[in-house]
Amino acid sequence: MSSSEQFMHLAHSVGVIPTLVIDDLEDAIPVAQALSDGGLSVLEVTLRTPVALQAIQCIRQTFPALTVGAGTVCNVDTAAAAHDAGAQFLVSPGYNSVLGAYCRAQQLTLIPGVATASEVMTALADGYLFLKAFPATVIGGTRWLQAMHGPFPHVRFCPTGGISAAELSDYLSLQNVVCVGGSWVTPTNAIQDKHWTHITALARDACKARDSARATRE
């Protein structure tokens, strides 16, 4: 089983992957703790701030049981830097074959971003079967994912981008959705105000919604 397949199984088990924007390095540990307390063990730190790579290092060192990835990986340089920082998986907003080839050569787990059928075909041609549907709500949300299931029945998705807590169950009820990513579990104001118990409560709610959606699907 490839590293990508292994990660897909892990992503399915958690169902929800929170995306974190860390502006202050001091927030990295408490927000990771809050998510862990709420039952979420896989998280994505977006590489949108100067301290993002350091945040990944800190979380990995402090919480070895968590699986920590890097988001907003747009090129080979950021992929290498994220890997050096300890990221266990990489997520890109889009896809190109240069990035894909590098990650395969380095045996790095990459979840490429796609928004069209042509992009799905490009990623498929390079061997990627687990993709990020981004930006999910803009490209059509659950209707887009349902439409993709016909021509690409073996592709699995992690929709991300603009998804709210209220929509989580709708996404997880789809057969081709492995998990859902989003920042609703880690809202910027909650991190800035250090409302860690609120983030824990949001994580617990997400886990409950995940379990309910899967029970319905089964």
Phi and psi in degrees as GROMACS dihedral restraints (atoms count N, CA, C in turn):
[ dihedral_restraints ]
;  ai    aj    ak    al  type     phi  dphi    fc
    3     4     5     6     1   -72.1    20    10
    4     5     6     7     1   164.4    20    10
    6     7     8     9     1   -62.3    20    10
    7     8     9    10     1   -34.4    20    10
    9    10    11    12     1   -65.6    20    10
   10    11    12    13     1   -41.6    20    10
   12    13    14    15     1   -66.0    20    10
   13    14    15    16     1   -40.4    20    10
   15    16    17    18     1   -61.2    20    10
   16    17    18    19     1   -43.4    20    10
   18    19    20    21     1   -67.1    20    10
   19    20    21    22     1   -36.1    20    10
   21    22    23    24     1   -61.4    20    10
   22    23    24    25     1   -40.2    20    10
   24    25    26    27     1   -65.2    20    10
   25    26    27    28     1   -39.9    20    10
   27    28    29    30     1   -64.6    20    10
   28    29    30    31     1   -44.2    20    10
   30    31    32    33     1   -60.9    20    10
   31    32    33    34     1   -38.0    20    10
   33    34    35    36     1   -65.3    20    10
   34    35    36    37     1   -38.1    20    10
   36    37    38    39     1   -65.7    20    10
   37    38    39    40     1   -34.1    20    10
   39    40    41    42     1   -89.3    20    10
   40    41    42    43     1   -32.7    20    10
   42    43    44    45     1    78.6    20    10
   43    44    45    46     1   -33.4    20    10
   45    46    47    48     1  -130.9    20    10
   46    47    48    49     1   127.3    20    10
   48    49    50    51     1  -117.7    20    10
   49    50    51    52     1   105.1    20    10
   51    52    53    54     1   -70.5    20    10
   52    53    54    55     1   141.2    20    10
   54    55    56    57     1  -103.5    20    10
   55    56    57    58     1   131.8    20    10
   57    58    59    60     1  -113.8    20    10
   58    59    60    61     1   134.1    20    10
   60    61    62    63     1  -111.0    20    10
   61    62    63    64     1   107.9    20    10
   63    64    65    66     1  -102.5    20    10
   64    65    66    67     1   110.2    20    10
   66    67    68    69     1   -90.7    20    10
   67    68    69    70     1   -32.6    20    10
   69    70    71    72     1  -116.7    20    10
   70    71    72    73     1   120.7    20    10
   72    73    74    75     1   -58.0    20    10
   73    74    75    76     1   -29.2    20    10
   75    76    77    78     1   -65.1    20    10
   76    77    78    79     1   -17.6    20    10
   78    79    80    81     1   -84.4    20    10
   79    80    81    82     1   -14.7    20    10
   81    82    83    84     1   -60.0    20    10
   82    83    84    85     1   -49.5    20    10
   84    85    86    87     1   -68.3    20    10
   85    86    87    88     1   -49.9    20    10
   87    88    89    90     1   -64.2    20    10
   88    89    90    91     1   -33.6    20    10
   90    91    92    93     1   -72.0    20    10
   91    92    93    94     1   -36.6    20    10
   93    94    95    96     1   -65.2    20    10
   94    95    96    97     1   -39.4    20    10
   96    97    98    99     1   -63.7    20    10
   97    98    99   100     1   -41.9    20    10
   99   100   101   102     1   -62.2    20    10
  100   101   102   103     1   -42.4    20    10
  102   103   104   105     1   -67.3    20    10
  103   104   105   106     1   -41.5    20    10
  105   106   107   108     1   -62.6    20    10
  106   107   108   109     1   -42.4    20    10
  108   109   110   111     1   -62.0    20    10
  109   110   111   112     1   -29.4    20    10
  111   112   113   114     1   -85.2    20    10
  112   113   114   115     1    -2.8    20    10
  114   115   116   117     1   102.2    20    10
  115   116   117   118     1     7.1    20    10
  117   118   119   120     1  -104.4    20    10
  118   119   120   121     1   124.8    20    10
  120   121   122   123     1  -114.4    20    10
  121   122   123   124     1     1.3    20    10
  123   124   125   126     1  -124.5    20    10
  124   125   126   127     1   130.1    20    10
  126   127   128   129     1  -142.1    20    10
  127   128   129   130     1   156.8    20    10
  129   130   131   132     1  -122.1    20    10
  130   131   132   133     1   121.7    20    10
  132   133   134   135     1   -97.1    20    10
  133   134   135   136     1   117.9    20    10
  135   136   137   138     1   -77.4    20    10
  136   137   138   139     1   140.0    20    10
  138   139   140   141     1   -87.0    20    10
  139   140   141   142     1    59.0    20    10
  141   142   143   144     1  -112.0    20    10
  142   143   144   145     1    -0.8    20    10
  144   145   146   147     1  -131.2    20    10
  145   146   147   148     1   158.9    20    10
  147   148   149   150     1   -62.9    20    10
  148   149   150   151     1   -22.8    20    10
  150   151   152   153     1  -101.1    20    10
  151   152   153   154     1     6.4    20    10
  153   154   155   156     1   -59.4    20    10
  154   155   156   157     1   -45.8    20    10
  156   157   158   159     1   -65.2    20    10
  157   158   159   160     1   -39.8    20    10
  159   160   161   162     1   -64.7    20    10
  160   161   162   163     1   -37.0    20    10
  162   163   164   165     1   -62.0    20    10
  163   164   165   166     1   -42.0    20    10
  165   166   167   168     1   -60.5    20    10
  166   167   168   169     1   -45.1    20    10
  168   169   170   171     1   -59.9    20    10
  169   170   171   172     1   -46.1    20    10
  171   172   173   174     1   -63.2    20    10
  172   173   174   175     1   -44.6    20    10
  174   175   176   177     1   -66.7    20    10
  175   176   177   178     1   -42.1    20    10
  177   178   179   180     1   -61.1    20    10
  178   179   180   181     1   -43.2    20    10
  180   181   182   183     1   -69.2    20    10
  181   182   183   184     1   -34.8    20    10
  183   184   185   186     1   -85.4    20    10
  184   185   186   187     1   -33.0    20    10
  186   187   188   189     1  -126.2    20    10
  187   188   189   190     1    77.2    20    10
  189   190   191   192     1   -62.9    20    10
  190   191   192   193     1   -19.2    20    10
  192   193   194   195     1   -80.7    20    10
  193   194   195   196     1   -16.5    20    10
  195   196   197   198     1   -82.5    20    10
  196   197   198   199     1   151.9    20    10
  198   199   200   201     1  -105.6    20    10
  199   200   201   202     1   120.0    20    10
  201   202   203   204     1  -117.6    20    10
  202   203   204   205     1   126.6    20    10
  204   205   206   207     1  -117.9    20    10
  205   206   207   208     1   171.6    20    10
  207   208   209   210     1  -116.7    20    10
  208   209   210   211     1   130.1    20    10
  210   211   212   213     1  -105.6    20    10
  211   212   213   214     1   172.4    20    10
  213   214   215   216     1    58.9    20    10
  214   215   216   217     1    40.8    20    10
  216   217   218   219     1   -87.9    20    10
  217   218   219   220     1   109.2    20    10
  219   220   221   222     1  -108.2    20    10
  220   221   222   223     1   -12.2    20    10
  222   223   224   225     1  -156.9    20    10
  223   224   225   226     1   177.2    20    10
  225   226   227   228     1   -62.9    20    10
  226   227   228   229     1   -39.6    20    10
  228   229   230   231     1   -61.9    20    10
  229   230   231   232     1   -44.4    20    10
  231   232   233   234     1   -71.0    20    10
  232   233   234   235     1   -31.9    20    10
  234   235   236   237     1   -63.6    20    10
  235   236   237   238     1   -44.2    20    10
  237   238   239   240     1   -65.7    20    10
  238   239   240   241     1   -42.3    20    10
  240   241   242   243     1   -65.2    20    10
  241   242   243   244     1   -40.2    20    10
  243   244   245   246     1   -65.9    20    10
  244   245   246   247     1   -41.9    20    10
  246   247   248   249     1   -62.8    20    10
  247   248   249   250     1   -42.9    20    10
  249   250   251   252     1   -62.4    20    10
  250   251   252   253     1   -31.6    20    10
  252   253   254   255     1   -77.2    20    10
  253   254   255   256     1   -10.4    20    10
  255   256   257   258     1   108.5    20    10
  256   257   258   259     1     5.8    20    10
  258   259   260   261     1   -60.8    20    10
  259   260   261   262     1   133.4    20    10
  261   262   263   264     1   -94.7    20    10
  262   263   264   265     1   -12.3    20    10
  264   265   266   267     1  -153.6    20    10
  265   266   267   268     1   157.4    20    10
  267   268   269   270     1  -123.2    20    10
  268   269   270   271     1   142.3    20    10
  270   271   272   273     1  -127.1    20    10
  271   272   273   274     1   129.8    20    10
  273   274   275   276     1  -113.7    20    10
  274   275   276   277     1   146.7    20    10
  276   277   278   279     1   -72.3    20    10
  277   278   279   280     1   -23.0    20    10
  279   280   281   282     1  -141.7    20    10
  280   281   282   283     1  -163.5    20    10
  282   283   284   285     1  -146.7    20    10
  283   284   285   286     1   140.5    20    10
  285   286   287   288     1  -142.4    20    10
  286   287   288   289     1   155.4    20    10
  288   289   290   291     1   -68.5    20    10
  289   290   291   292     1   -24.7    20    10
  291   292   293   294     1   -64.4    20    10
  292   293   294   295     1   -48.8    20    10
  294   295   296   297     1   -63.0    20    10
  295   296   297   298     1   -43.0    20    10
  297   298   299   300     1   -62.0    20    10
  298   299   300   301     1   -43.3    20    10
  300   301   302   303     1   -64.9    20    10
  301   302   303   304     1   -40.3    20    10
  303   304   305   306     1   -62.5    20    10
  304   305   306   307     1   -46.8    20    10
  306   307   308   309     1   -64.4    20    10
  307   308   309   310     1   -38.0    20    10
  309   310   311   312     1   -66.8    20    10
  310   311   312   313     1   -41.7    20    10
  312   313   314   315     1   -63.9    20    10
  313   314   315   316     1   -35.4    20    10
  315   316   317   318     1   -91.2    20    10
  316   317   318   319     1     1.1    20    10
  318   319   320   321     1    57.7    20    10
  319   320   321   322     1    43.1    20    10
  321   322   323   324     1   -98.6    20    10
  322   323   324   325     1   136.9    20    10
  324   325   326   327     1   -76.9    20    10
  325   326   327   328     1   118.3    20    10
  327   328   329   330     1  -121.1    20    10
  328   329   330   331     1   132.4    20    10
  330   331   332   333     1  -109.4    20    10
  331   332   333   334     1   100.2    20    10
  333   334   335   336     1   -75.2    20    10
  334   335   336   337     1   146.0    20    10
  336   337   338   339     1   -86.6    20    10
  337   338   339   340     1   138.8    20    10
  339   340   341   342     1  -138.6    20    10
  340   341   342   343     1   152.4    20    10
  342   343   344   345     1  -136.8    20    10
  343   344   345   346     1    -5.3    20    10
  345   346   347   348     1  -140.4    20    10
  346   347   348   349     1   164.1    20    10
  348   349   350   351     1   -62.5    20    10
  349   350   351   352     1   -36.2    20    10
  351   352   353   354     1   -63.4    20    10
  352   353   354   355     1   -39.3    20    10
  354   355   356   357     1   -69.1    20    10
  355   356   357   358     1   -36.6    20    10
  357   358   359   360     1   -59.9    20    10
  358   359   360   361     1   -44.1    20    10
  360   361   362   363     1   -64.3    20    10
  361   362   363   364     1   -37.9    20    10
  363   364   365   366     1   -64.9    20    10
  364   365   366   367     1   -45.5    20    10
  366   367   368   369     1   -65.3    20    10
  367   368   369   370     1   -40.7    20    10
  369   370   371   372     1   -61.0    20    10
  370   371   372   373     1   -41.7    20    10
  372   373   374   375     1   -61.2    20    10
  373   374   375   376     1   -27.4    20    10
  375   376   377   378     1   -93.7    20    10
  376   377   378   379     1     5.3    20    10
  378   379   380   381     1    94.9    20    10
  379   380   381   382     1    10.9    20    10
  381   382   383   384     1   -96.6    20    10
  382   383   384   385     1   119.5    20    10
  384   385   386   387     1  -110.2    20    10
  385   386   387   388     1   -12.3    20    10
  387   388   389   390     1  -115.1    20    10
  388   389   390   391     1   112.1    20    10
  390   391   392   393     1  -125.0    20    10
  391   392   393   394     1   156.7    20    10
  393   394   395   396     1   -96.8    20    10
  394   395   396   397     1   120.5    20    10
  396   397   398   399     1   -85.8    20    10
  397   398   399   400     1   110.2    20    10
  399   400   401   402     1  -146.5    20    10
  400   401   402   403     1   140.2    20    10
  402   403   404   405     1   -80.1    20    10
  403   404   405   406     1   118.6    20    10
  405   406   407   408     1   -53.3    20    10
  406   407   408   409     1   -52.9    20    10
  408   409   410   411     1   -68.2    20    10
  409   410   411   412     1   -31.7    20    10
  411   412   413   414     1   -71.1    20    10
  412   413   414   415     1   -38.9    20    10
  414   415   416   417     1   -83.8    20    10
  415   416   417   418     1    -5.4    20    10
  417   418   419   420     1   129.8    20    10
  418   419   420   421     1    -1.7    20    10
  420   421   422   423     1    58.1    20    10
  421   422   423   424     1  -134.6    20    10
  423   424   425   426     1   -64.8    20    10
  424   425   426   427     1   -30.4    20    10
  426   427   428   429     1   -66.9    20    10
  427   428   429   430     1   -39.1    20    10
  429   430   431   432     1   -63.9    20    10
  430   431   432   433     1   -44.4    20    10
  432   433   434   435     1   -64.0    20    10
  433   434   435   436     1   -40.5    20    10
  435   436   437   438     1   -63.1    20    10
  436   437   438   439     1   -39.0    20    10
  438   439   440   441     1   -67.0    20    10
  439   440   441   442     1   -34.6    20    10
  441   442   443   444     1   -72.8    20    10
  442   443   444   445     1   -22.6    20    10
  444   445   446   447     1   -65.9    20    10
  445   446   447   448     1   -32.3    20    10
  447   448   449   450     1   -63.0    20    10
  448   449   450   451     1   -60.0    20    10
  450   451   452   453     1   -75.6    20    10
  451   452   453   454     1   -20.6    20    10
  453   454   455   456     1  -129.5    20    10
  454   455   456   457     1    66.4    20    10
  456   457   458   459     1   -66.1    20    10
  457   458   459   460     1   -21.0    20    10
  459   460   461   462     1   -96.2    20    10
  460   461   462   463     1    -5.8    20    10
  462   463   464   465     1   -81.2    20    10
  463   464   465   466     1   141.1    20    10
  465   466   467   468     1  -120.5    20    10
  466   467   468   469     1   148.1    20    10
  468   469   470   471     1  -126.3    20    10
  469   470   471   472     1   153.0    20    10
  471   472   473   474     1  -119.8    20    10
  472   473   474   475     1    94.7    20    10
  474   475   476   477     1   -69.7    20    10
  475   476   477   478     1   137.7    20    10
  477   478   479   480     1  -148.5    20    10
  478   479   480   481     1   143.8    20    10
  480   481   482   483     1   116.6    20    10
  481   482   483   484     1    97.0    20    10
  483   484   485   486     1    82.5    20    10
  484   485   486   487     1     7.3    20    10
  486   487   488   489     1   -79.8    20    10
  487   488   489   490     1   136.9    20    10
  489   490   491   492     1  -106.7    20    10
  490   491   492   493     1   167.9    20    10
  492   493   494   495     1   -58.5    20    10
  493   494   495   496     1   -36.9    20    10
  495   496   497   498     1   -66.6    20    10
  496   497   498   499     1   -22.7    20    10
  498   499   500   501     1   -95.7    20    10
  499   500   501   502     1    -8.4    20    10
  501   502   503   504     1   -54.7    20    10
  502   503   504   505     1   -48.2    20    10
  504   505   506   507     1   -62.3    20    10
  505   506   507   508     1   -37.2    20    10
  507   508   509   510     1   -62.2    20    10
  508   509   510   511     1   -41.6    20    10
  510   511   512   513     1   -69.7    20    10
  511   512   513   514     1   -46.7    20    10
  513   514   515   516     1   -69.2    20    10
  514   515   516   517     1   -14.6    20    10
  516   517   518   519     1   -78.0    20    10
  517   518   519   520     1   -11.3    20    10
  519   520   521   522     1   -81.9    20    10
  520   521   522   523     1   140.5    20    10
  522   523   524   525     1   -65.5    20    10
  523   524   525   526     1   -29.3    20    10
  525   526   527   528     1   -96.5    20    10
  526   527   528   529     1    11.3    20    10
  528   529   530   531     1  -104.4    20    10
  529   530   531   532     1   118.9    20    10
  531   532   533   534     1   -84.9    20    10
  532   533   534   535     1   -42.3    20    10
  534   535   536   537     1  -158.3    20    10
  535   536   537   538     1   172.8    20    10
  537   538   539   540     1  -127.5    20    10
  538   539   540   541     1   135.3    20    10
  540   541   542   543     1  -109.3    20    10
  541   542   543   544     1   150.3    20    10
  543   544   545   546     1   176.0    20    10
  544   545   546   547     1   166.9    20    10
  546   547   548   549     1  -101.9    20    10
  547   548   549   550     1     1.4    20    10
  549   550   551   552     1   -64.4    20    10
  550   551   552   553     1   -24.0    20    10
  552   553   554   555     1   -76.6    20    10
  553   554   555   556     1   -24.6    20    10
  555   556   557   558     1  -127.8    20    10
  556   557   558   559     1    63.4    20    10
  558   559   560   561     1   -60.1    20    10
  559   560   561   562     1   143.5    20    10
  561   562   563   564     1   -55.6    20    10
  562   563   564   565     1   -42.8    20    10
  564   565   566   567     1   -67.1    20    10
  565   566   567   568     1   -32.6    20    10
  567   568   569   570     1   -68.4    20    10
  568   569   570   571     1   -37.8    20    10
  570   571   572   573     1   -69.2    20    10
  571   572   573   574     1   -45.7    20    10
  573   574   575   576     1   -63.1    20    10
  574   575   576   577     1   -36.4    20    10
  576   577   578   579     1   -88.4    20    10
  577   578   579   580     1    -1.1    20    10
  579   580   581   582     1    59.1    20    10
  580   581   582   583     1    42.1    20    10
  582   583   584   585     1   -89.7    20    10
  583   584   585   586     1    71.9    20    10
  585   586   587   588     1   -67.3    20    10
  586   587   588   589     1   -36.5    20    10
  588   589   590   591     1   -65.5    20    10
  589   590   591   592     1   -30.9    20    10
  591   592   593   594     1   -67.6    20    10
  592   593   594   595     1   -41.1    20    10
  594   595   596   597     1   -65.1    20    10
  595   596   597   598     1   -40.0    20    10
  597   598   599   600     1   -60.7    20    10
  598   599   600   601     1   -42.4    20    10
  600   601   602   603     1   -64.1    20    10
  601   602   603   604     1   -39.9    20    10
  603   604   605   606     1   -65.5    20    10
  604   605   606   607     1   -37.8    20    10
  606   607   608   609     1   -65.4    20    10
  607   608   609   610     1   -42.1    20    10
  609   610   611   612     1   -64.2    20    10
  610   611   612   613     1   -40.6    20    10
  612   613   614   615     1   -62.2    20    10
  613   614   615   616     1   -39.5    20    10
  615   616   617   618     1   -64.4    20    10
  616   617   618   619     1   -40.5    20    10
  618   619   620   621     1   -64.4    20    10
  619   620   621   622     1   -39.4    20    10
  621   622   623   624     1   -65.3    20    10
  622   623   624   625     1   -43.4    20    10
  624   625   626   627     1   -64.3    20    10
  625   626   627   628     1   -39.0    20    10
  627   628   629   630     1   -58.9    20    10
  628   629   630   631     1   -49.9    20    10
  630   631   632   633     1   -62.6    20    10
  631   632   633   634     1   -39.5    20    10
  633   634   635   636     1   -66.5    20    10
  634   635   636   637     1   -42.8    20    10
  636   637   638   639     1   -64.9    20    10
  637   638   639   640     1   -39.7    20    10
  639   640   641   642     1   -71.6    20    10
  640   641   642   643     1   -34.9    20    10
  642   643   644   645     1   -63.2    20    10
  643   644   645   646     1   -38.8    20    10
  645   646   647   648     1   -67.8    20    10
  646   647   648   649     1   -41.1    20    10
  648   649   650   651     1   -66.6    20    10
  649   650   651   652     1   -35.9    20    10
